[in-house]
Amino acid sequence: MTWNVAQSVSAAGSTGLTLTSPAFTSNLTSGSKLIAWVTCTSSLSISTVKDSNGNSFSQVLAYTASANQFCWIYVLDTPAGDAGTTPTVTATYTGTNNGCALLVQEVTGLATGSTAAAVLDGTAGEANGTGTVSPFTVTWGAYSSAVASEYLTGFYGDDGDTAGTNNTTPTGFTADTSNISNNGSNDLRIYYKNSTGGTESISNLSPTQAGSSCSWTSVFVAFKLAAAGGAPPARVQLPLFRGRAAARKGTLASIQIKPPATGGPPATFYPPHGLLRGAAAAVRGKLASIRGRAGQPSGSRPPGSPLRGPAAARPGRLTGLAAPPPVLHPAVVSPFKAPAAPLRGPAAARPGRLTGLAAPPPVLHPNVPAPFFAPHGLLRGRVPVPSRTPSTHGTGPPPPPPPVHPPHWQGSTHMPAAGQAGNLIQGANHTGTGGAGDLKGDYERSGD
């Protein structure tokens, strides 16, 4: 993150116990930082610093070691109510006003906070003195920064007894456009550049004085930068979407993931590592857009495996996640195979076929009939075989009665002849039409 001085305003005076700056020339920006640099003679002590919307600045540095000139640094993270406005800033004092000055900057890219530890990088270098010759020399206290490219500043203030000449800007620094010089009340000047991340240096000043002496102070310090990109995004692992709750109103509403409490960009949404299962995957054929806070698209990744189950075969689509089509097999005709052995018993007297045998409707895949497998065993007994014709769901006709064959006599019938004792009738008396295996004989009488 880089810093930038967006704008500044300043004021100086020697009457009253308040000093108010002009209004900023441009609207303040949300996320910027306001820095109020205040200096005054030792007859005054600062009480408060506030903007015209009533927001109070916080003191992060006070240098009052000089016998004649004091200086302070106050900061304020631009409030939401100040963003888009051009407020003024007022410093309130106690004591006797023998001269004071105020310069307020709006700087972007600096760390948030209202304490010296949160805002300043280490301990400031400080110096003070009184010039009795013209020009006199202004020095700076030793200072080292811990990080490069921070907002390194040199803050100078005096009691106003300078002639306003020889105000050369230190080498490599930039002078603020609102610096106050050659003012009878107080002078206040700010110089800035990038820090080096080590021992810092700034060339001495050599202002000329208008009177017999001039009291001055100097502060050398760097302001911390905002963290690059803010805090790392929070990784949120969401559970799988299952059951009917995910199908309410046909969509999954936008998922808002708050950023970490420490600030930073919205958290990135990571889809579930598992598969979407059940009704949720088929919600109107798509998942509604899933976004982080502030409408930033999430870094969504599709699942590593295809969607499975009934949801995968439903019409529609998952936006950006194309599931493969269901695996379809070629049409399978279900042939009926006759049993290996003939049918026996009453059932064998039927016209010779089982009617109405049809394969059940497809179950797993559309347009794929399930094959019919003939029974492994033979059909036996007198129980009628039910018809499996899907259209009637009835039973077949009853079996016909078994064929009736006329009884036949087998063997011989011996009868005595009438009136003749001892005579036999030999042979066989056969009645009926008989069959191919029947034995035929004759009717014998005595004497034959």
Residue, then its C-alpha position, 0 to 999 in steps of 0.5 A: m500500500t502506498w500513501n498519498v497526501a490528498q490535500s491540506v489546510s492551515a491557519a495561524g493566530s495570536t488572539g483567542l483560545t481557538l484556532t479554526s482552519p479553512a474548510f477543505t477544498s475537496n470532499l474527504t475520502s472514506g478510508s483516509k486519515l486526517i493528521a492535525w499538526v499543532t504548534c504554539t508558544s509555551s504560554l499555551s496548552i492544547s485542550t482538544v482538536k475537533d472537526s466541524n461535525g463534532n468528531s474528536f482527534s486523538q493525540v499521538l505525540a506531544y513535544t513540550a521539552s522546549a522552554n518556549q515552543f511546544c508541538w503536538i500531533y493529532v490523528l483521526d480516521t475519516p468518519a463515515g459522516d465526514a466522507g463526501t464533505t469539506p469540514t473545518v478543524t478547530a484547535t482549542y487551547t488553555g492559557t495565554n495566546n502569544g501565537c499558535a499555528l495549525l496545519v491539517q492533512e488528509v493522507t490516504g494509505l495509512a494504518t488505521g488507529s488512534t494511538a501512537a503504537a498503532v500509527l507511528d513507527g517507533t520513537a520520534g526524533e525530537a529537537n529544539g533550540t533558540g536561534t540568536v544569530s541570523p541565519f540560525t541552524v535547525t537540527w533534527g533528532a536521530y530516528s530510524s524507521a522499521v519499514a521502507s516506503e512509510y510516510l516519513t515526515g519532518f515537523y518544524g515550528d517556531d514562535g514567528d520571529t523569522a524573516g521568511t527567507n532561506n526556507t529551503t526544503p530538505t533534500g529529497f523531501t517535499a514541502d506541504t503546499s499549506n506550510i506557514s512561513n514568515n508569520g508573526s504569530n507562529d511558523l509551521r512547516i511539514y516535509y515528507k517523503n518515503s522512509t528507507g526502513g533504517t536510519e533516516s536522515i534529513s538536512n538541517l534548516s537555516p532560517t533567518q530571524a527577524g528579531s534578536s532570537c527565535s525559539w523552535t522545535s522539530v519532530f522527525v517520525a514516520f507513519k505506518l502504512a495500511a496492511a497490503g490488501g487488508a487482512p487475508p480473506a477468511r476461508v469458510q468451509l460450508p457444509l453440503f446442501r441436502g434435503r428439502a430446505a435447500a429447495r425452498k423457493g427454487t434457488l439458493a440465495s446469495i451467500q454473504i460472508k463478512p470480512p474478518a473483524t480486523g478489516g480487509p476485503p470480503a472473504t472468498f467463497y469456496p464451494p463444498h469439497g463433496l458432491l451436491r446430492g438430493a433435491a438441492a442439486a436440482v433446484r430449478g436447474k441452477l444455483a443462484s449466484i454466490r457472491g461475497r460482500a460488496g458484490q465481489p464475485s467469489g473465487s468459486r471452483p467447480p466440484g472435482s467429481p460429477l454430480r450423481g443420483p436422481a438430481a443429475a438426470r433432472p432437466g436444467r443446469l448448474t450455472g457454470l457447472a456442467a454435469p456429464p449426461p447420464v450414461l445411456h445404454p442401447a435399446v435392449v430387446s428382452p427375448f423370451k427363451a423357452p425352458a430347456a425341458p418341456l412343461r409337464g402336468p396339466a399345464a402342458a395341455r395348454p396351446g404350447r406357449l406362455t402369453g403376455l410375458a413382457a419385460p418390466p419398465p426401465v428403472l435406472h436409465p431412461n429408454v433402456p428396457a430391463p432384460f427378462f430372464a426366464p425362470h430357472g426351474l420348470l413350471r409344474g402342478r395344477v396351479p394355473v400360471p398367472s398371465r403377466t400381460p401388463s394390459t389385463h393383469g388377469t390369469g390365463p384360461p383354466p386347463p382342459p380336462p385330461p383325455v378320457h380313454p374307454p376302459h379295456w380288458q386285458g388277459s383271458t376270460h374263461m367260461p364253461a360251456a353250457g351243459q358240457a362239463g369240463n369244456l373250457i372257453q380258451g383265448a380272450n374276449h376283447t371289447g372296445t376299439g383297442g389300441a396298437g398294443d392290444l392283443k387280439g384273439d378269438y372266442e372259443r367254444s367246446g369242440d373248437 
